[in-house]
Amino acid sequence: MSGASATGLVSRMDGAGWVSRRPDATDGRGVVVEMTDLGRQVLAEVAAVRTSLLAARLGALSPEQRVRISAALPALRELERKWGEDRGVALR
């Protein structure tokens, strides 16, 4: 994502009240972005809907298919972790 795209995204989230911005005290060129209580609430609601939709779709699979997907999760988590490390992002 380009810097301009990130700035636009943060501006839209700030306008919606999901994040707040303040100058970085240690770097006058930087801005610190923090999630607001409203942002945390919206994130939790979106995650709940996503979890519900995913559960419904997984429920349509056979038990064997679900076992195979479950077995692949550790490798997928490792790929995600490495992807984040390559970009300087700590993924949990």
Backbone bond lengths (Angstrom), bond angles and torsions (degrees), N, CA, C in turn:
res aa  C-N    CA-C-N  psi(-1)  N-CA   C-N-CA  omega(-1)  CA-C   N-CA-C  phi
1 M - - - 1.445 - - 1.525 107.23 -
2 S 1.283 115.99 134.12 1.466 120.52 179.08 1.527 110.00 -73.74
3 G 1.333 114.95 162.00 1.458 119.50 177.28 1.517 111.98 -60.12
4 A 1.334 116.25 -39.80 1.466 119.93 179.35 1.522 111.41 -65.02
5 S 1.330 116.17 -40.09 1.472 119.54 178.34 1.517 110.85 -65.35
6 A 1.331 116.83 -42.11 1.461 120.66 178.92 1.521 110.74 -63.49
7 T 1.331 116.38 -42.45 1.465 120.41 178.99 1.527 110.59 -62.05
8 G 1.329 116.67 -42.72 1.463 120.09 178.21 1.515 112.35 -63.41
9 L 1.323 116.22 -41.99 1.463 120.44 178.86 1.524 110.67 -63.37
10 V 1.333 116.47 -46.47 1.467 120.17 179.09 1.532 110.22 -63.52
11 S 1.317 117.32 -37.81 1.473 119.71 178.05 1.525 111.14 -61.99
12 R 1.327 116.44 -42.40 1.472 119.47 178.82 1.529 110.94 -66.29
13 M 1.328 117.43 -40.73 1.469 120.39 178.67 1.524 110.51 -67.02
14 D 1.333 116.85 -37.13 1.462 121.29 176.84 1.530 109.70 -64.75
15 G 1.317 116.40 -43.53 1.466 120.51 178.70 1.519 113.00 -62.18
16 A 1.326 115.69 -31.49 1.472 120.40 178.45 1.523 111.83 -82.09
17 G 1.338 116.57 -8.63 1.463 120.14 -179.47 1.525 113.68 85.12
18 W 1.329 117.24 12.91 1.469 120.70 -177.66 1.517 113.22 -83.83
19 V 1.335 116.89 -24.96 1.460 122.19 177.97 1.522 108.53 -137.27
20 S 1.314 114.64 162.98 1.460 120.76 171.49 1.520 107.74 -125.60
21 R 1.315 115.76 151.97 1.463 121.48 179.89 1.519 109.22 -121.78
22 R 1.344 114.14 145.40 1.461 119.94 174.03 1.524 107.62 -148.58
23 P 1.308 117.20 155.27 1.458 119.86 178.38 1.529 110.90 -62.15
24 D 1.313 116.27 144.82 1.462 121.79 175.80 1.523 107.91 -75.10
25 A 1.324 117.24 122.63 1.464 121.80 -176.85 1.525 112.23 -67.04
26 T 1.331 117.76 -24.44 1.463 120.73 -177.16 1.522 113.66 -99.61
27 D 1.333 117.17 -13.64 1.462 121.59 -178.59 1.520 108.40 -141.46
28 G 1.311 116.39 102.91 1.457 121.21 -176.13 1.517 114.40 -58.67
29 R 1.335 117.20 -18.28 1.468 120.26 179.22 1.521 111.77 -85.23
30 G 1.328 116.54 -17.39 1.464 120.80 -172.39 1.508 114.01 -96.63
31 V 1.314 113.99 166.59 1.462 123.14 177.52 1.520 107.64 -131.96
32 V 1.320 116.67 137.37 1.462 121.91 174.96 1.528 107.33 -97.02
33 V 1.324 115.75 128.06 1.463 121.59 179.33 1.516 107.56 -111.26
34 E 1.310 116.44 127.34 1.463 121.73 179.92 1.521 110.03 -126.54
35 M 1.325 115.87 141.53 1.455 120.46 177.93 1.526 108.99 -74.50
36 T 1.313 115.86 137.41 1.462 121.51 178.21 1.533 109.62 -87.57
37 D 1.321 115.58 171.61 1.472 119.45 174.94 1.524 110.63 -58.77
38 L 1.331 116.50 -40.93 1.467 120.01 177.79 1.527 110.27 -62.78
39 G 1.325 117.02 -41.94 1.460 120.82 178.06 1.515 111.82 -60.46
40 R 1.335 116.95 -42.15 1.472 120.37 177.72 1.530 111.04 -64.68
41 Q 1.331 116.38 -38.21 1.467 120.25 178.45 1.530 110.71 -65.04
42 V 1.320 117.10 -45.92 1.469 121.30 179.64 1.527 109.94 -62.87
43 L 1.325 117.10 -43.56 1.463 120.83 178.51 1.527 110.70 -59.93
44 A 1.321 117.78 -43.19 1.466 121.21 179.19 1.533 110.88 -63.61
45 E 1.338 116.85 -40.56 1.467 120.10 179.25 1.531 111.11 -65.88
46 V 1.321 117.13 -43.12 1.467 120.89 178.77 1.525 110.10 -63.76
47 A 1.327 116.91 -42.71 1.466 120.58 178.92 1.524 111.45 -62.45
48 A 1.331 117.09 -39.20 1.464 120.62 179.25 1.526 111.08 -64.70
49 V 1.327 116.77 -42.73 1.469 120.44 178.72 1.523 109.60 -64.71
50 R 1.330 116.94 -44.78 1.463 120.93 -179.98 1.523 110.75 -61.14
51 T 1.323 116.85 -43.02 1.462 121.02 179.15 1.523 110.94 -62.38
52 S 1.318 116.66 -42.30 1.460 121.02 179.05 1.525 111.61 -63.15
53 L 1.328 116.03 -44.86 1.469 119.86 179.27 1.523 111.54 -64.33
54 L 1.316 116.14 -42.18 1.462 120.00 179.24 1.522 110.91 -65.43
55 A 1.321 117.58 -41.36 1.466 121.01 178.96 1.522 110.72 -60.71
56 A 1.319 116.73 -41.13 1.466 120.35 179.09 1.527 110.46 -63.75
57 R 1.310 116.98 -42.00 1.470 119.98 -178.97 1.529 110.90 -69.89
58 L 1.322 116.46 -40.92 1.468 119.04 177.85 1.528 110.92 -65.50
59 G 1.320 116.37 -33.31 1.463 120.56 178.65 1.515 112.95 -63.68
60 A 1.321 116.63 -22.00 1.461 120.61 179.32 1.531 112.16 -81.16
61 L 1.330 116.91 -10.81 1.460 120.62 179.86 1.524 110.98 -83.89
62 S 1.309 114.88 159.87 1.462 119.64 175.91 1.530 109.09 -72.66
63 P 1.344 117.46 158.55 1.467 119.51 176.22 1.531 112.05 -55.75
64 E 1.315 117.53 -38.58 1.474 120.44 179.33 1.529 110.81 -63.30
65 Q 1.317 117.12 -41.95 1.462 120.46 179.17 1.530 111.00 -64.20
66 R 1.326 116.94 -40.38 1.463 120.30 178.89 1.526 111.13 -65.43
67 V 1.319 117.64 -37.86 1.467 121.52 177.99 1.530 109.57 -63.25
68 R 1.339 117.10 -42.98 1.470 120.20 179.79 1.532 111.34 -64.19
69 I 1.309 116.36 -41.03 1.469 119.72 178.05 1.527 109.55 -64.38
70 S 1.305 117.07 -44.76 1.461 121.37 179.38 1.533 111.15 -60.07
71 A 1.316 116.54 -40.46 1.465 120.55 -179.75 1.530 111.73 -65.82
72 A 1.328 117.55 -27.64 1.465 121.49 -178.95 1.527 112.96 -82.33
73 L 1.331 118.78 -14.88 1.460 121.33 -173.87 1.528 114.34 -59.57
74 P 1.342 120.50 -43.28 1.471 118.32 178.98 1.535 112.72 -58.36
75 A 1.318 117.53 -41.64 1.472 120.38 179.01 1.525 110.44 -65.73
76 L 1.326 117.58 -39.49 1.464 120.75 178.86 1.531 111.08 -66.28
77 R 1.340 116.63 -39.28 1.466 119.54 177.41 1.527 110.85 -63.99
78 E 1.321 117.09 -38.92 1.459 120.85 178.64 1.535 110.66 -65.50
79 L 1.324 117.36 -42.70 1.461 120.45 176.52 1.528 110.80 -59.87
80 E 1.320 116.45 -42.62 1.463 120.89 179.51 1.523 110.70 -63.92
81 R 1.339 116.46 -42.62 1.466 121.04 179.39 1.527 110.52 -61.14
82 K 1.330 116.33 -46.32 1.468 120.43 180.00 1.523 111.06 -65.45
83 W 1.319 117.44 -38.68 1.460 121.22 177.34 1.524 109.48 -58.70
84 G 1.327 116.02 -45.44 1.459 120.67 179.31 1.525 112.10 -64.27
85 E 1.312 116.82 -43.46 1.473 120.36 178.75 1.518 111.04 -59.60
86 D 1.331 116.41 -41.26 1.478 121.08 179.69 1.517 110.91 -61.39
87 R 1.322 117.25 -24.15 1.459 121.32 -177.50 1.526 112.57 -108.35
88 G 1.328 116.26 6.30 1.458 119.73 179.07 1.514 113.89 72.48
89 V 1.340 115.86 27.53 1.465 120.98 -178.10 1.525 108.22 -117.79
90 A 1.318 115.73 130.61 1.466 120.12 176.35 1.516 108.77 -87.27
91 L 1.314 116.48 112.32 1.468 120.95 178.61 1.514 108.79 -101.52
92 R 1.323 115.11 134.05 1.469 118.90 178.70 1.492 110.35 -104.57
